[in-house]
Amino acid sequence: MSTYGLSLLPLFIGALLLHPKDQDSLISKSGLNGSFISGLAIGALATLPMFIGYAFKFSLIKEPDFNSLMINTVSAGFFEELIFRAYFFGLVYRYTRLGFIPAILATSFVFALLHLYQSQDPVELALIFTTTFLGSVLFGWLYTEWRFNLWVPIALHILMNLAWMLFNVDDTAAGNWYANIFRFLTIAIVITLTVIKAKRMHGGLQVNRKTLWRKS
């Protein structure tokens, strides 16, 4: 956690210096002023397939390490979303004219690289990279579509990690076919909820042809 804190300090300073005349607070720029309840509800509903599916197939870990569990769920989910989605992606996308694709690609590439410590096998490394890269794109898209409410990707990230760690699913982010079936169901649910919400409440998707590459 201290490592995350040290990493955030210069990022926060940079965020404060960005658009100094801007009246938005640091909390607002990061998206932490969004609805925590909404984020938690969306994350909980979407991850039901993972918790239920894993409960049938995999056994609960017998002696959970509380510190490891906290670091890999709450700390990882909160700080990774704050650093990679709110700062590296969010500030670029929100405060420049770059579109979604150029804003998310570099962030997702770095995010995926940082997860390659999990294995030495080339095939598994490719799967880990692909999984985490696409996960980063998904979280960035959710952050955008929920009007920069960071609690949505935070809650989803934490709960997906929690389901993965509470049960003996896999030692890496790649997962096996059974584990990924329920992970894909979770992704399908959160995408469906987001599209329905965008069309009914927000006047359409924020990421569209006009915002994919460069915003007008």
Secondary structure, DSSP 8 states (H G I E B T S, - for coil): -HHHHHHHHHHHHHHHHSSTT----HHHHHTTTS-HHHHHHHHHHHTHHHHHHHHHHS-B-SS--HHHHHIIIIIHHHHHIIIIIIIIIIIHHHHSSB-HHHHHHHHHHHHHHTTGGG---HHHHHHHHHHHHHHHHHHHHHHHHTTT-THHHHHHHHHHHHHHHHBT--SSSS--HHHHHHHHHHHHHHHHHHHHHHHHHSSS-SSSTTTSSB--
